[in-house]
Amino acid sequence: MRNRYPVWKNLLILTVLAFGIIYSLPNFYGEDPSVQLSPSHNAKIDDSTRIKVESLLSSNGLKPKTVELNDKQILVRLADTDAQIKAEDLLKINMGDAYSVALNLAPATPGWLRAIGAKPMYLGLDLRGGVHFMLQVDMDAALLQAQDRYAEDIRTDLREGKIRYLSVDRDKATILVKFQDAQTLAQGRDLIKKEMRSLVLNVMEPELTIQATLSEPQIREVRKSAVAQNITILRNRVNELGVAEPVIQQQGDDRIVVQLPGVQDTARAKEILGATATLEFRLVDAEHTLGPDAKVPLGARLYNDRNGRPLLLQRKIIVTGDQVVDASSGLDQQSGSPAVFINLNGAGAKKMADVTKENIGKAMAVVFIENKTETKEVNGQKVSAKKKVEEVINVATIRDRFSKRFQITGLDTTNEARNLALLLRAGALAAPMDIVEERTVGPSLGKENIDKGIKSNVYGFIAISLFMIMYYRIFGGFSIVALAMNVLLLVALLSMMQATLTLPGMAGIALTVGMAIDANVLINERIREELRTGLSPSAAIYVGYERAFGTILDTNVTTLIAGIALFMLGSGPIRGFALVLCIGIITSMFSAVVVSRMLVNFAYGWQRKLDKLAI
């Protein structure tokens, strides 16, 4: 009985092993302290910007490893953290407010590996260091904003229905609508009941007043959407920090956990996460001109665009960003120029349609309003201050009556269109948030965790190797080579998936090493049993692998089911552990059965007459 694989099978196995070695390599090159330069608003980054950055650093005695222009961002790699801090200060002072400067840790993967898509695994907060925030959404503010919108919609509907009312006010959680007589009260009640089914109405006839409150299902929906929208916004804001694989997830009913591995500039992270923003659509005031000494006329407000030019806009707000349900960028079918396609909710669509119908040919502006918390150092102490930024990000001419879906044109570039769509889609926080918990994990503590995790795996590997070689001799050596290939394949697959490795994940690798060697123990013991029954060495190898496979499959499948259950039902670190465990089971099946069998075939399959085995 001959123990040989066909040539194609040997080549296939060797190809898989080579693939595992190559794609696991990026994890052994470490990271470079870096500074990331990103454009704010409509600033452009091109090759001239890169040359300017290189010249600025060189003239100040800083020699970066590389200055890379990628994905509309410039990444400056430096030799150490001291140079990193100096480069950050230089760029912040000299590049101005048009650019965002953030500290980063960039993988030091060689160019030839990056060219074939080989990237290292992301490291979690416990391994890389970084910051952990717990944010609490102000649900009372979210409900107040919803009530304010409903109050404004009631005013609009009553005016359009030509129903006279005395006032529409909000008293805490109640909207009070007062009428002058019983007839208009009945008409108003019927209109509000028809147009706003999510409100609960209480008619107080003696006072000629309607009390309107949000229904319980609507309150739950407002709370739920506030958290969901804020999570979406936070994801987009974190991109500005250049964070690899951030963790942003809901915890409880009103809290959001944000973990930013690798972030060193915690003040910058808090500034971006704590900012609140909103969007407003207003008509441009074309009737008045603003001279050098002229006052702002009544019914108008003065704003500046991104280039600092003054613009007069009407005080009346058409719709706000809260009423935008979707936005996407594309090209105008008629002119081919960049455009943004917007979808409004029902109330917003009605208001937009009425206003644009009466103002065709006039200009409409989109105002971006953001409240930022800036942290500055004063007399050696960090002081936080609120800063309100209001600017016009777009002005476009109304060509036709807008419906629920319309488009904004007049944009300079497709990149500007994408940025505007992003702001409209997720630029406005549904409710303010407070940072209720902040933890910082230093890079040194993360490095210590990595060292401990690697040592635990290495010591376990050495202990297993010594036992297997002493007990199973050459077959133990085959098992150890297969085990090493298993670890490399596991790391390669995690790297290709761009998974995040945490301490529980490293525990999963250690467990996988033990489970992988268990399969080889089963095979080796089966071969020894077959030899005791009197089978020839070649037949014992063949029968040992064939009969042990069923047992190995059963044990791994049951463990795989448990791992899948952990991944589906668990969260956070448990999911990380389960992911590594499930992938490790698959790679260990391949290495323990296929790779070790190939090595045994290479050692013994060529011998015509085999008298004994070193097992």
GIDA-V373333 format. One record per residue. N is the residue number from 1. PHI is phi in degrees with one decimal (* if undefined). Layout:
BEGIN
n=N phi=PHI
n=N phi=PHI
END
This chain:
BEGIN
n=1 phi=*
n=2 phi=-96.3
n=3 phi=-109.2
n=4 phi=-141.0
n=5 phi=-91.6
n=6 phi=-63.3
n=7 phi=-57.8
n=8 phi=-60.5
n=9 phi=-72.5
n=10 phi=-61.9
n=11 phi=-63.0
n=12 phi=-64.1
n=13 phi=-64.4
n=14 phi=-63.2
n=15 phi=-64.1
n=16 phi=-62.1
n=17 phi=-66.0
n=18 phi=-63.1
n=19 phi=-59.6
n=20 phi=-63.6
n=21 phi=-64.3
n=22 phi=-63.9
n=23 phi=-80.0
n=24 phi=-92.4
n=25 phi=-58.0
n=26 phi=-55.9
n=27 phi=-74.6
n=28 phi=-101.5
n=29 phi=-98.0
n=30 phi=75.9
n=31 phi=-134.6
n=32 phi=-105.7
n=33 phi=-60.7
n=34 phi=-138.1
n=35 phi=-124.7
n=36 phi=-107.2
n=37 phi=-110.8
n=38 phi=-121.0
n=39 phi=-75.2
n=40 phi=-99.7
n=41 phi=59.9
n=42 phi=-104.4
n=43 phi=-63.3
n=44 phi=-106.6
n=45 phi=-122.7
n=46 phi=-143.3
n=47 phi=-65.1
n=48 phi=-66.3
n=49 phi=-65.3
n=50 phi=-60.7
n=51 phi=-63.9
n=52 phi=-62.9
n=53 phi=-64.9
n=54 phi=-59.4
n=55 phi=-65.3
n=56 phi=-62.5
n=57 phi=-68.6
n=58 phi=-63.9
n=59 phi=-68.7
n=60 phi=-106.6
n=61 phi=78.3
n=62 phi=-105.9
n=63 phi=-111.3
n=64 phi=-71.8
n=65 phi=-63.6
n=66 phi=-148.2
n=67 phi=-125.2
n=68 phi=-108.5
n=69 phi=-107.2
n=70 phi=-138.4
n=71 phi=50.7
n=72 phi=61.1
n=73 phi=-137.7
n=74 phi=-111.4
n=75 phi=-114.9
n=76 phi=-103.9
n=77 phi=-93.6
n=78 phi=-124.9
n=79 phi=-77.3
n=80 phi=-150.5
n=81 phi=-70.8
n=82 phi=-63.0
n=83 phi=-64.3
n=84 phi=-62.3
n=85 phi=-64.5
n=86 phi=-62.7
n=87 phi=-64.4
n=88 phi=-61.8
n=89 phi=-62.1
n=90 phi=-61.4
n=91 phi=-67.3
n=92 phi=-63.1
n=93 phi=-73.2
n=94 phi=-95.4
n=95 phi=-91.1
n=96 phi=80.7
n=97 phi=-75.1
n=98 phi=-73.8
n=99 phi=-129.2
n=100 phi=-103.2
n=101 phi=-113.6
n=102 phi=-138.2
n=103 phi=-73.6
n=104 phi=-154.0
n=105 phi=-121.1
n=106 phi=-104.2
n=107 phi=-57.9
n=108 phi=-92.5
n=109 phi=-67.8
n=110 phi=-59.9
n=111 phi=-61.5
n=112 phi=-69.6
n=113 phi=-74.7
n=114 phi=-64.5
n=115 phi=-65.5
n=116 phi=-101.5
n=117 phi=80.9
n=118 phi=-84.8
n=119 phi=-130.1
n=120 phi=-75.4
n=121 phi=-66.3
n=122 phi=-75.1
n=123 phi=-106.5
n=124 phi=-74.4
n=125 phi=-58.3
n=126 phi=-73.6
n=127 phi=-103.6
n=128 phi=-104.8
n=129 phi=84.2
n=130 phi=145.8
n=131 phi=-127.7
n=132 phi=-124.8
n=133 phi=-120.8
n=134 phi=-115.2
n=135 phi=-107.0
n=136 phi=-112.3
n=137 phi=-79.7
n=138 phi=-78.0
n=139 phi=-67.6
n=140 phi=-62.1
n=141 phi=-65.5
n=142 phi=-62.9
n=143 phi=-68.5
n=144 phi=-62.7
n=145 phi=-62.4
n=146 phi=-64.4
n=147 phi=-66.4
n=148 phi=-63.0
n=149 phi=-64.2
n=150 phi=-64.1
n=151 phi=-61.4
n=152 phi=-65.2
n=153 phi=-65.2
n=154 phi=-64.6
n=155 phi=-58.6
n=156 phi=-63.1
n=157 phi=-65.2
n=158 phi=-66.9
n=159 phi=-65.0
n=160 phi=-67.5
n=161 phi=-83.5
n=162 phi=55.2
n=163 phi=-108.6
n=164 phi=-74.6
n=165 phi=-139.5
n=166 phi=-84.9
n=167 phi=-163.1
n=168 phi=-128.5
n=169 phi=-124.3
n=170 phi=-114.1
n=171 phi=-115.9
n=172 phi=56.8
n=173 phi=-96.3
n=174 phi=-122.4
n=175 phi=-99.6
n=176 phi=-106.5
n=177 phi=-115.0
n=178 phi=-104.2
n=179 phi=-121.5
n=180 phi=-93.7
n=181 phi=-153.7
n=182 phi=-67.5
n=183 phi=-67.4
n=184 phi=-67.3
n=185 phi=-61.3
n=186 phi=-66.1
n=187 phi=-64.0
n=188 phi=-65.1
n=189 phi=-60.0
n=190 phi=-64.2
n=191 phi=-67.3
n=192 phi=-63.6
n=193 phi=-63.6
n=194 phi=-75.1
n=195 phi=-84.7
n=196 phi=-130.3
n=197 phi=-72.8
n=198 phi=-84.7
n=199 phi=-99.3
n=200 phi=-99.7
n=201 phi=-102.2
n=202 phi=-127.5
n=203 phi=-90.2
n=204 phi=-107.4
n=205 phi=-63.8
n=206 phi=-59.3
n=207 phi=-88.3
n=208 phi=54.2
n=209 phi=-133.7
n=210 phi=-110.4
n=211 phi=-95.6
n=212 phi=-117.5
n=213 phi=-129.0
n=214 phi=-70.6
n=215 phi=-70.9
n=216 phi=-58.1
n=217 phi=-59.9
n=218 phi=-70.3
n=219 phi=-62.0
n=220 phi=-62.9
n=221 phi=-66.9
n=222 phi=-62.5
n=223 phi=-61.9
n=224 phi=-63.7
n=225 phi=-69.5
n=226 phi=-62.6
n=227 phi=-67.0
n=228 phi=-63.1
n=229 phi=-67.5
n=230 phi=-64.7
n=231 phi=-63.2
n=232 phi=-61.3
n=233 phi=-65.5
n=234 phi=-61.7
n=235 phi=-60.2
n=236 phi=-70.0
n=237 phi=-70.8
n=238 phi=-63.9
n=239 phi=-57.7
n=240 phi=-67.2
n=241 phi=-80.9
n=242 phi=69.1
n=243 phi=-84.9
n=244 phi=-85.6
n=245 phi=55.3
n=246 phi=-71.6
n=247 phi=-107.8
n=248 phi=-132.1
n=249 phi=-149.6
n=250 phi=-77.8
n=251 phi=-133.9
n=252 phi=75.2
n=253 phi=-84.3
n=254 phi=-135.8
n=255 phi=-122.6
n=256 phi=-129.2
n=257 phi=-96.3
n=258 phi=-125.2
n=259 phi=-118.2
n=260 phi=-120.0
n=261 phi=-65.3
n=262 phi=84.6
n=263 phi=-76.3
n=264 phi=-104.9
n=265 phi=-91.0
n=266 phi=-68.5
n=267 phi=-63.8
n=268 phi=-64.9
n=269 phi=-64.1
n=270 phi=-65.9
n=271 phi=-62.4
n=272 phi=-75.8
n=273 phi=-69.0
n=274 phi=-85.0
n=275 phi=-69.9
n=276 phi=-114.5
n=277 phi=-142.9
n=278 phi=-148.6
n=279 phi=-126.2
n=280 phi=-137.3
n=281 phi=-101.8
n=282 phi=-133.4
n=283 phi=-80.2
n=284 phi=-76.1
n=285 phi=-81.2
n=286 phi=-90.6
n=287 phi=-83.1
n=288 phi=-118.4
n=289 phi=-118.6
n=290 phi=-109.8
n=291 phi=-82.4
n=292 phi=-59.6
n=293 phi=-112.0
n=294 phi=-76.0
n=295 phi=-88.7
n=296 phi=-70.3
n=297 phi=-67.6
n=298 phi=-63.9
n=299 phi=81.5
n=300 phi=-133.0
n=301 phi=-135.7
n=302 phi=-96.8
n=303 phi=-129.1
n=304 phi=-117.1
n=305 phi=-86.6
n=306 phi=-68.9
n=307 phi=-94.0
n=308 phi=85.8
n=309 phi=-80.4
n=310 phi=-74.7
n=311 phi=-138.4
n=312 phi=-94.2
n=313 phi=-121.3
n=314 phi=-69.3
n=315 phi=-68.6
n=316 phi=-68.2
n=317 phi=-90.3
n=318 phi=-78.2
n=319 phi=-141.0
n=320 phi=-113.5
n=321 phi=-63.7
n=322 phi=-64.6
n=323 phi=-94.1
n=324 phi=-86.9
n=325 phi=-95.8
n=326 phi=-161.9
n=327 phi=-152.3
n=328 phi=-144.2
n=329 phi=-100.1
n=330 phi=-174.6
n=331 phi=-120.5
n=332 phi=-68.0
n=333 phi=-65.3
n=334 phi=-82.5
n=335 phi=-98.8
n=336 phi=77.6
n=337 phi=-82.4
n=338 phi=-60.2
n=339 phi=-147.2
n=340 phi=-122.3
n=341 phi=-100.6
n=342 phi=-121.5
n=343 phi=-115.2
n=344 phi=-105.7
n=345 phi=-75.9
n=346 phi=-59.8
n=347 phi=-65.9
n=348 phi=-65.6
n=349 phi=-62.3
n=350 phi=-65.4
n=351 phi=-65.8
n=352 phi=-64.5
n=353 phi=-63.5
n=354 phi=-66.9
n=355 phi=-68.9
n=356 phi=-70.0
n=357 phi=-60.7
n=358 phi=-89.2
n=359 phi=-131.7
n=360 phi=-63.1
n=361 phi=93.7
n=362 phi=-93.9
n=363 phi=-97.3
n=364 phi=-123.7
n=365 phi=-116.3
n=366 phi=-110.0
n=367 phi=-104.7
n=368 phi=-105.1
n=369 phi=-119.5
n=370 phi=-135.2
n=371 phi=-105.1
n=372 phi=-108.9
n=373 phi=-105.6
n=374 phi=-100.1
n=375 phi=-108.7
n=376 phi=-122.8
n=377 phi=-98.9
n=378 phi=-124.1
n=379 phi=53.9
n=380 phi=81.3
n=381 phi=-119.9
n=382 phi=-84.6
n=383 phi=-121.9
n=384 phi=-96.5
n=385 phi=-140.9
n=386 phi=-82.4
n=387 phi=-137.3
n=388 phi=-102.6
n=389 phi=-114.8
n=390 phi=-126.8
n=391 phi=-151.2
n=392 phi=-86.7
n=393 phi=-96.2
n=394 phi=-163.0
n=395 phi=-130.4
n=396 phi=-138.4
n=397 phi=-86.0
n=398 phi=-78.7
n=399 phi=-95.3
n=400 phi=-156.3
n=401 phi=-66.6
n=402 phi=-81.7
n=403 phi=-108.0
n=404 phi=-63.3
n=405 phi=-117.3
n=406 phi=-146.7
n=407 phi=-131.1
n=408 phi=-111.7
n=409 phi=-116.4
n=410 phi=86.8
n=411 phi=-89.0
n=412 phi=-77.0
n=413 phi=-136.1
n=414 phi=-66.5
n=415 phi=-65.9
n=416 phi=-64.7
n=417 phi=-63.5
n=418 phi=-63.4
n=419 phi=-64.6
n=420 phi=-65.7
n=421 phi=-60.7
n=422 phi=-64.1
n=423 phi=-64.0
n=424 phi=-70.1
n=425 phi=-75.3
n=426 phi=-149.3
n=427 phi=-92.8
n=428 phi=-110.9
n=429 phi=-65.8
n=430 phi=-68.2
n=431 phi=-159.7
n=432 phi=-63.3
n=433 phi=-132.6
n=434 phi=-115.7
n=435 phi=-82.6
n=436 phi=-97.8
n=437 phi=-151.2
n=438 phi=-140.0
n=439 phi=-129.8
n=440 phi=-119.5
n=441 phi=-109.4
n=442 phi=-70.4
n=443 phi=-58.3
n=444 phi=-66.8
n=445 phi=-66.6
n=446 phi=-62.1
n=447 phi=-64.0
n=448 phi=-63.9
n=449 phi=-63.6
n=450 phi=-61.3
n=451 phi=-59.3
n=452 phi=-65.5
n=453 phi=-64.3
n=454 phi=-66.2
n=455 phi=-61.4
n=456 phi=-61.8
n=457 phi=-70.1
n=458 phi=-65.7
n=459 phi=-63.3
n=460 phi=-62.8
n=461 phi=-63.0
n=462 phi=-65.3
n=463 phi=-62.4
n=464 phi=-64.4
n=465 phi=-61.9
n=466 phi=-61.2
n=467 phi=-62.2
n=468 phi=-64.3
n=469 phi=-70.3
n=470 phi=-69.2
n=471 phi=-89.4
n=472 phi=-115.6
n=473 phi=55.6
n=474 phi=-63.4
n=475 phi=-64.9
n=476 phi=-66.5
n=477 phi=-63.4
n=478 phi=-59.6
n=479 phi=-62.7
n=480 phi=-69.4
n=481 phi=-61.7
n=482 phi=-63.1
n=483 phi=-65.5
n=484 phi=-61.7
n=485 phi=-63.9
n=486 phi=-63.0
n=487 phi=-63.8
n=488 phi=-63.5
n=489 phi=-64.3
n=490 phi=-62.8
n=491 phi=-63.4
n=492 phi=-63.0
n=493 phi=-65.6
n=494 phi=-63.3
n=495 phi=-67.6
n=496 phi=-65.7
n=497 phi=-77.3
n=498 phi=53.5
n=499 phi=-75.0
n=500 phi=-98.1
n=501 phi=-93.6
n=502 phi=-121.3
n=503 phi=-58.8
n=504 phi=-59.9
n=505 phi=-65.3
n=506 phi=-66.4
n=507 phi=-64.0
n=508 phi=-63.7
n=509 phi=-64.5
n=510 phi=-61.1
n=511 phi=-66.4
n=512 phi=-63.7
n=513 phi=-59.5
n=514 phi=-65.5
n=515 phi=-69.7
n=516 phi=-66.4
n=517 phi=-72.0
n=518 phi=-60.4
n=519 phi=-64.5
n=520 phi=-68.7
n=521 phi=-62.0
n=522 phi=-59.5
n=523 phi=-65.2
n=524 phi=-63.5
n=525 phi=-65.3
n=526 phi=-66.1
n=527 phi=-63.0
n=528 phi=-64.5
n=529 phi=-65.0
n=530 phi=-65.7
n=531 phi=-64.4
n=532 phi=-66.2
n=533 phi=-78.2
n=534 phi=102.5
n=535 phi=-69.0
n=536 phi=-69.1
n=537 phi=-54.5
n=538 phi=-63.3
n=539 phi=-67.2
n=540 phi=-63.3
n=541 phi=-62.7
n=542 phi=-62.5
n=543 phi=-68.9
n=544 phi=-60.5
n=545 phi=-67.2
n=546 phi=-64.6
n=547 phi=-79.7
n=548 phi=-77.6
n=549 phi=-61.1
n=550 phi=-60.5
n=551 phi=-65.2
n=552 phi=-62.0
n=553 phi=-62.1
n=554 phi=-60.5
n=555 phi=-65.1
n=556 phi=-72.8
n=557 phi=-65.4
n=558 phi=-64.2
n=559 phi=-66.7
n=560 phi=-62.6
n=561 phi=-61.4
n=562 phi=-63.5
n=563 phi=-64.5
n=564 phi=-64.0
n=565 phi=-61.8
n=566 phi=-61.8
n=567 phi=-67.1
n=568 phi=-76.1
n=569 phi=-98.3
n=570 phi=-84.6
n=571 phi=-150.0
n=572 phi=58.6
n=573 phi=-60.0
n=574 phi=-64.7
n=575 phi=-65.0
n=576 phi=-63.4
n=577 phi=-62.7
n=578 phi=-65.0
n=579 phi=-62.3
n=580 phi=-62.9
n=581 phi=-62.9
n=582 phi=-64.9
n=583 phi=-65.9
n=584 phi=-63.3
n=585 phi=-63.7
n=586 phi=-66.0
n=587 phi=-67.9
n=588 phi=-69.4
n=589 phi=-60.7
n=590 phi=-67.6
n=591 phi=-72.0
n=592 phi=-68.6
n=593 phi=-96.1
n=594 phi=-81.5
n=595 phi=-67.6
n=596 phi=-63.5
n=597 phi=-64.7
n=598 phi=-62.7
n=599 phi=-65.7
n=600 phi=-63.0
n=601 phi=-62.5
n=602 phi=-62.1
n=603 phi=-80.0
n=604 phi=-122.5
n=605 phi=-68.4
n=606 phi=-81.6
n=607 phi=-80.8
n=608 phi=-68.6
n=609 phi=-126.4
n=610 phi=-109.4
n=611 phi=-89.6
n=612 phi=-152.2
n=613 phi=-120.2
n=614 phi=-86.1
n=615 phi=-135.7
END
